[in-house]
Amino acid sequence: MNQSSPLRVAFLNTSMVVGGQERVLLDVVNGLDRNRFEPHVLLTKEPGPLADRFAKGVPVHHGLRKFKGDPLTLWRMWRWMRKLRPHVVFTFGAGDKLFYGRLAAALAGVPVIISGLHSTPGPEHRGRSIIGFWNRRLMFLNSAVVTVTDDLRDYLVQNEGFDPGLAHVIPNGVNCEDYQPRPDDPALRSSLGIPEEGPVAAIIAAVRPEKRHDLYIQTAVRIVKEIPAARFLVVGDGPDREECQRLARDSGVENEVLFLGARHDIPHLLGIVDAIVLPSTDVESAPICLLEALAAGVPQVASRIGGIPDIVEDGETGFLVEAGDIDGLVGHILTLFTQQEVRDRMAGASRNRALKVFSVEKMVQAHEALMEELVGARGVAG
């Protein structure tokens, strides 16, 4: 597409908490060609711990929704968009930004409206709308919908009534330079209070109900009875953190389950981790934490739901379990904790898969191409 100046793109999200969707947004925004795109970020709530990781020069606006049901949210968004006059509004995820963002964009006359959806329904969610009643009825406002797996695209078309011509699949990618195998770091272990020889598991995800941190803690309870030096990291923050900390305390593993909150050193942290665990039972699509684990050469133990089987090669890069199978989680984590040969083999296979199949560059280029194609199709000058 020929354009005289960069396309202004407004990316909408709720808050930059530590989560897979948020890290994808970071990679897309920071990876855009600044000669062709001028990104802006709008967050409906507080900035969150990852907001300061956007590249220098990327404006980040926040706080347009003051409270749940705030009637002025739509007006604030409309006013912001009328001032910016973006060529593209790109909403990330469902919820408030999907509802208010598309309405405000349409009222402001934005030429192209794209929505990225990142969660494939799991067994507990099948048959229910993953975007909600009103968001379904506003899909006519969309120029396109981006999903991260074929599974999610097919679900939206077959169960949510999406126009297949609007659905585009752009797999998540991972920065294989930032995330790569690293040697164990005794100083990092010591700073976290982890025994020198103790095996380590980690869940890296926003502490929300669908991630099932409760199952992770129950798994830890059983494993530390066999391996007292084992530690289970909880990386990320969210609304369920206090409840999960209470569960760990009541279960007698408050010293073995370590809540680290939001971290900016995840590539280094993965160097001391023997297994990445994701026991979600409801909604998942292409969790970025599993892609990062692949690139870092850390075996994965995850639920067989959504798009996870497209990432984790069962028996090769890690292990898949049925949703809610604590016995399976315990058994596979113990295998990785106690059998170095298996762990080393899966580590090598994970790194190779990340290099061969997943790339943050390909993900960014696909977003760029889609936006330029849609803007060009509407004959909008740059």
C-alpha positions in Angstrom: 0.0 0.0 0.0 1.3 3.5 -0.8 1.0 5.9 2.0 2.4 9.4 2.6 2.6 9.1 6.4 2.5 6.3 9.0 -0.9 4.8 9.8 -2.2 5.8 13.3 -3.2 2.7 15.2 -5.0 2.8 18.6 -4.6 -0.4 20.5 -7.1 -0.9 23.3 -6.7 -3.1 26.4 -7.9 -3.0 30.0 -4.6 -2.9 31.9 -1.1 -4.0 31.3 -1.0 -6.7 34.0 1.4 -9.6 33.6 -0.5 -12.0 31.3 -0.1 -13.6 27.9 -2.4 -11.3 26.1 -0.6 -8.3 27.4 2.8 -9.6 26.4 1.5 -10.2 22.9 0.3 -6.6 22.8 3.7 -5.4 23.9 5.5 -7.4 21.2 3.1 -6.2 18.4 3.3 -2.6 19.4 7.0 -2.6 20.0 7.7 -4.5 16.8 5.8 -2.3 14.4 7.7 -0.6 11.6 7.7 3.1 12.8 8.1 4.2 9.2 4.7 2.7 8.4 2.8 2.8 11.7 2.3 5.2 14.6 1.0 3.2 17.5 -1.0 4.6 20.5 -2.1 2.5 23.5 -5.4 3.1 25.4 -6.0 1.3 28.7 -9.5 1.5 30.2 -8.3 1.1 33.7 -4.9 1.5 35.5 -1.6 1.2 33.5 -0.5 -2.0 35.2 3.1 -3.2 35.7 3.9 -3.8 32.0 2.8 -0.4 30.8 6.3 1.1 31.1 7.7 -1.6 28.8 6.3 -0.1 25.6 9.0 1.3 23.4 10.1 4.9 23.8 7.8 7.3 22.1 4.7 5.1 22.3 1.9 7.2 24.0 0.0 5.3 26.7 -3.3 6.7 27.9 -5.3 5.2 30.7 -8.1 5.6 33.2 -11.0 6.2 30.8 -13.2 3.9 32.8 -13.5 5.2 36.4 -15.7 2.4 37.8 -17.8 -0.6 36.7 -20.7 0.7 34.6 -19.2 4.2 34.3 -21.6 5.9 31.9 -18.9 8.3 30.7 -16.5 5.7 29.4 -17.9 5.7 25.9 -17.8 9.5 25.8 -14.2 9.7 27.0 -13.2 7.1 24.4 -15.0 8.9 21.6 -13.4 12.2 22.5 -10.0 10.6 22.6 -10.5 9.0 19.2 -11.9 12.2 17.7 -8.8 14.0 18.7 -6.3 11.3 17.6 -8.3 10.3 14.4 -6.7 6.8 14.1 -6.9 4.9 10.8 -7.2 1.7 12.8 -8.7 0.8 16.3 -7.4 -2.6 17.4 -9.1 -4.0 20.6 -7.3 -6.8 22.5 -9.5 -9.3 24.2 -13.2 -9.3 25.2 -14.9 -7.3 27.9 -15.0 -3.5 28.3 -12.5 -2.5 25.6 -14.3 -4.7 23.0 -17.7 -3.2 23.9 -16.8 0.5 24.4 -13.9 0.5 22.0 -15.8 -0.6 18.9 -18.7 1.7 19.6 -16.5 4.7 20.2 -14.5 3.9 17.1 -17.6 3.6 15.0 -19.1 6.9 16.4 -15.7 8.6 15.7 -15.7 7.5 12.1 -12.6 5.2 12.4 -12.2 3.5 9.0 -10.9 0.1 10.3 -11.9 -1.7 13.5 -10.1 -5.0 14.3 -10.6 -7.1 17.4 -8.1 -9.6 18.7 -9.6 -12.6 20.6 -7.2 -14.9 22.4 -9.1 -17.4 24.5 -10.5 -20.7 23.1 -13.3 -22.2 25.3 -12.3 -25.2 27.3 -14.6 -28.0 28.5 -16.3 -25.9 31.1 -17.1 -23.1 28.7 -18.4 -25.0 25.6 -21.8 -23.8 24.5 -21.5 -20.4 26.1 -20.5 -17.2 24.4 -16.9 -16.2 25.0 -17.5 -12.6 24.2 -21.0 -12.0 25.7 -24.5 -11.1 24.4 -23.9 -7.5 23.5 -20.4 -8.0 22.1 -21.8 -10.6 19.7 -24.4 -8.2 18.4 -21.8 -5.5 17.7 -19.7 -7.7 15.5 -21.2 -6.0 12.4 -18.9 -3.0 13.4 -15.8 -5.1 12.8 -13.6 -5.0 9.7 -11.8 -8.1 10.9 -11.3 -10.4 13.9 -7.9 -11.9 14.7 -7.6 -15.2 16.5 -4.4 -17.0 17.5 -5.5 -20.5 16.6 -7.6 -22.4 14.0 -9.5 -23.9 16.9 -10.6 -20.5 18.1 -11.5 -19.3 14.6 -13.6 -22.4 14.0 -15.4 -22.1 17.3 -16.3 -18.5 16.6 -17.6 -19.3 13.2 -19.5 -22.4 14.3 -20.8 -21.3 17.7 -20.8 -17.5 17.7 -22.1 -16.9 14.2 -19.0 -15.1 13.0 -18.5 -14.4 9.3 -15.6 -16.6 8.3 -14.5 -13.9 5.9 -13.7 -11.7 8.8 -11.7 -14.2 10.8 -7.9 -14.1 10.4 -5.6 -16.5 12.2 -2.3 -14.9 13.4 -0.4 -17.3 15.7 1.4 -15.8 18.7 5.1 -15.5 18.4 8.0 -15.4 20.9 11.3 -13.4 20.8 13.8 -16.2 20.6 16.7 -13.9 21.3 15.3 -12.6 24.6 14.1 -16.1 25.6 16.8 -18.7 25.2 18.3 -21.4 27.4 20.2 -20.0 30.3 22.4 -21.6 33.0 21.1 -22.0 36.5 21.7 -18.8 38.6 22.6 -19.5 42.2 22.4 -15.9 43.1 18.8 -15.7 41.8 17.9 -18.8 43.7 19.3 -17.4 46.9 17.5 -14.1 46.5 14.2 -16.0 46.2 15.0 -18.4 49.1 15.1 -21.5 46.8 17.4 -24.4 48.0 20.5 -24.8 45.9 19.5 -28.3 44.7 15.7 -28.0 44.9 13.7 -28.5 41.7 11.5 -25.6 40.6 8.2 -25.4 38.8 6.5 -22.1 37.8 3.2 -20.9 36.6 3.5 -17.6 34.7 0.0 -16.1 34.3 -2.4 -13.5 35.7 -3.8 -14.8 38.9 -7.4 -15.2 37.6 -9.9 -18.1 38.1 -9.5 -19.6 34.6 -5.8 -20.3 35.1 -6.6 -22.6 38.0 -3.8 -21.7 40.4 -5.8 -23.7 43.0 -4.9 -26.9 41.1 -1.3 -25.8 40.9 -1.2 -25.3 44.7 -2.9 -28.7 45.3 -0.2 -30.3 43.0 2.5 -28.6 45.1 1.1 -30.0 48.3 1.5 -33.6 47.0 4.9 -33.1 45.5 6.6 -31.5 48.4 5.7 -34.5 50.5 8.0 -36.5 48.3 10.5 -33.7 47.5 10.6 -31.2 50.4 13.2 -29.0 48.7 10.9 -28.5 45.6 9.6 -25.0 45.1 6.6 -23.7 43.1 6.7 -20.2 41.7 3.7 -18.1 41.0 4.7 -15.3 38.7 2.1 -12.6 38.0 -0.6 -10.8 39.8 -4.4 -10.6 39.7 -7.7 -10.6 41.6 -7.3 -14.1 43.0 -3.8 -13.6 44.5 -4.9 -13.1 48.1 -7.2 -16.1 48.0 -4.5 -18.3 46.5 -2.0 -17.2 49.1 -4.6 -18.1 51.7 -5.0 -21.5 50.1 -1.3 -22.1 50.1 -1.1 -21.1 53.8 -4.1 -23.3 54.8 -2.6 -26.2 52.8 0.7 -26.0 54.7 2.9 -24.9 51.6 3.2 -21.2 52.2 7.0 -21.6 52.3 7.1 -23.8 49.2 4.7 -21.9 46.9 6.3 -18.5 46.3 4.2 -15.6 45.1 6.6 -13.3 43.2 4.1 -10.9 41.7 4.8 -9.2 38.4 8.4 -9.7 37.2 10.4 -8.0 34.5 13.1 -10.7 34.5 11.2 -13.7 33.2 13.8 -14.7 30.7 16.4 -15.0 33.5 13.9 -16.5 35.9 13.2 -19.3 33.4 16.9 -20.3 33.8 16.2 -21.8 37.3 12.9 -23.5 36.3 12.6 -27.2 35.5 8.9 -27.2 34.4 6.4 -24.6 33.3 2.9 -25.6 34.5 -0.5 -24.3 33.1 -3.4 -26.3 34.6 -6.2 -24.2 33.0 -9.5 -26.0 32.7 -11.8 -23.4 31.0 -10.4 -21.0 28.4 -7.1 -21.0 26.7 -5.8 -20.5 23.2 -2.1 -19.9 22.6 -0.6 -19.0 26.0 2.4 -16.9 25.6 4.0 -18.4 28.7 4.2 -21.8 26.9 5.9 -20.2 23.9 8.4 -18.5 26.1 9.0 -21.8 27.8 9.7 -23.4 24.4 12.2 -20.7 23.4 13.9 -20.9 26.8 14.2 -24.7 26.6 11.9 -25.3 29.7 9.6 -28.4 29.4 5.9 -27.8 29.8 3.1 -29.5 31.7 -0.3 -28.2 30.6 -3.9 -29.0 30.1 -5.1 -30.5 26.8 -7.5 -27.7 26.0 -7.9 -25.0 23.3 -4.8 -24.3 21.3 -2.4 -25.7 23.8 -1.9 -29.0 21.9 -0.7 -26.8 18.9 2.2 -25.6 21.1 3.1 -28.4 23.5 4.1 -31.6 21.7 3.0 -34.3 24.1 6.0 -36.5 25.1 8.4 -34.4 23.0 8.5 -30.8 24.4 6.5 -31.6 27.5 3.4 -33.3 28.7 -0.4 -32.7 28.2 -3.0 -33.7 30.8 -6.8 -33.7 30.7 -8.3 -30.6 32.2 -8.5 -31.0 36.0 -6.3 -34.1 36.2 -4.2 -33.5 39.3 -2.8 -37.0 39.2 -1.4 -36.3 35.8 0.0 -33.0 36.8 1.8 -34.6 39.8 3.1 -37.5 37.8 4.6 -35.5 35.0 6.1 -32.8 37.2 7.7 -35.5 39.3 9.2 -37.0 36.1 10.7 -33.7 35.1 12.0 -33.1 38.7 13.6 -36.5 39.0 14.7 -37.6 35.5 17.3 -35.3 34.1 17.6 -37.3 30.9 13.9 -36.6 30.1 14.2 -33.0 31.1 17.3 -32.4 28.9 15.7 -34.1 25.9 12.5 -32.1 26.2 14.5 -28.9 26.7 16.3 -29.4 23.4 13.1 -30.3 21.6 11.4 -27.2 23.0 14.1 -24.8 21.8 14.1 -26.4 18.3 10.3 -26.1 18.1 10.4 -22.4 19.0 13.0 -21.6 16.4 11.3 -23.6 13.7 7.6 -22.8 14.2 7.1 -19.7 16.3 8.6 -16.2 15.6 7.6 -12.8 17.0 8.8 -11.3 13.7 6.3 -13.3 11.7 3.5 -12.4 14.1 4.2 -8.7 13.8 4.5 -8.8 10.1 1.2 -10.5 9.8 -0.5 -7.8 11.9 1.1 -5.1 9.7 0.0 -6.7 6.5 -3.6 -7.1 7.7 -3.9 -3.5 8.8 -2.4 -2.2 5.6 -4.7 -4.4 3.5 -7.8 -3.3 5.3 -7.0 0.4 5.3 -6.0 0.1 1.6 -9.3 -1.6 0.8 -11.1 1.4 2.2 -9.1 3.8 0.1 -7.9 5.7 3.2 -4.9 7.9 2.7 -2.0 7.5 5.1 
